């Protein structure tokens, strides 16, 4: 009997490569989202430090204090606008992660289908071998029955 060879072996290898590549894409998208989150945290920290600096302020120089407060308010306003922009960027990154996750799930399903096909093919092959062995054993048994010496 022929040695077993899965018909879909190469397809299964391709599906595995596709799945691995998609997993890497999803991980990359997650890293992008984490980097954006870190930038947002850093900007919040800058605002917090700026507020602390203004609270300490310059005492005794009222004209400088007002100018510094105006500059600080403008800086915080600009930083908050940047934070809002980064939040929108983060939302887009999270949507990209979700898209990549769906692609990974789809690729996993496709790979699983091919694996199941290979398993069924393997089972069929083994069943054919069992049948062939049984046929040969039956033939040997019937031959020995027909050729027994008469007593």
PyMOL commands that set and color helices and strands:
alter all, ss='L'
color gray80, all
select helices_A, chain A and resi 9-56+62-146
alter helices_A, ss='H'
color red, helices_A
deselect
rebuild
show_as cartoon
